[in-house]
């Protein structure tokens, strides 16, 4: 029988067990889960920022720290292209 063990990696009240090549986590509260989730998202963003990615608008390869993520869909484009896109929409009256 797998037992949940205390984890120093997350917090004293976080428990985990190994399931083959996976790890299952149990959190003592929603707040604790949110903290771990936020830390994981920051780590993912740091990794993204250190690599080059292609902007779907201008097709340039740029470091990830020059991209903006759209909420909801998760698409990302370089900030220069999004700025120009929004500016054009406002100036042409397509945005209220």
MOFENHU-V101709 format. One record per residue. N is the residue number from 0. PSI is psi as a letter, one per 30 degrees, with the letter a starting at -180 (none if undefined). OMEGA is omega in degrees with one decimal (999 if undefined). Layout:
<<N & PSI & OMEGA> <N & PSI & OMEGA>>
This chain:
<<0 & k & 177.8> <1 & k & 177.2> <2 & k & 173.2> <3 & k & -177.1> <4 & l & 175.0> <5 & k & -178.5> <6 & k & 173.6> <7 & f & -175.5> <8 & e & -177.2> <9 & d & 178.8> <10 & l & -176.2> <11 & e & -176.8> <12 & g & 174.9> <13 & k & 178.3> <14 & l & 179.0> <15 & l & 169.2> <16 & k & 179.1> <17 & k & 176.9> <18 & i & -174.8> <19 & c & 178.9> <20 & g & 178.4> <21 & l & 174.5> <22 & k & 176.5> <23 & k & -179.0> <24 & k & 171.8> <25 & k & -177.7> <26 & l & -178.6> <27 & f & -179.3> <28 & l & 175.6> <29 & e & 178.8> <30 & e & 179.1> <31 & e & 177.0> <32 & e & -178.6> <33 & e & 178.9> <34 & e & 180.0> <35 & e & 178.3> <36 & e & 179.9> <37 & e & 178.6> <38 & e & 179.1> <39 & e & 179.2> <40 & e & 177.1> <41 & e & 178.2> <42 & e & 178.6> <43 & e & 179.5> <44 & e & 177.3> <45 & e & 178.5> <46 & e & 178.1> <47 & e & -176.6> <48 & f & -176.6> <49 & f & -178.5> <50 & l & 175.1> <51 & k & 179.5> <52 & l & -179.8> <53 & k & 175.0> <54 & k & -179.0> <55 & f & 179.1> <56 & e & -175.8> <57 & f & 178.4> <58 & g & 176.7> <59 & l & 173.7> <60 & k & -177.5> <61 & l & 174.5> <62 & k & -176.0> <63 & f & -179.3> <64 & f & 177.4> <65 & g & -177.4> <66 & l & 176.3> <67 & k & 179.4> <68 & k & 175.8> <69 & k & 178.2> <70 & l & 178.7> <71 & d & -176.6> <72 & f & 179.2> <73 & g & 177.0> <74 & l & 176.8> <75 & k & 179.4> <76 & l & 179.4> <77 & k & -175.4> <78 & e & 178.1> <79 & e & -179.6> <80 & e & 179.7> <81 & e & 177.7> <82 & e & 179.4> <83 & e & 179.1> <84 & e & 179.9> <85 & e & 179.0> <86 & e & 178.7> <87 & e & 179.9> <88 & e & 179.1> <89 & e & -177.7> <90 & e & -179.7> <91 & f & 177.8> <92 & g & 179.6> <93 & f & 178.3> <94 & k & 178.4> <95 & none & 999>>
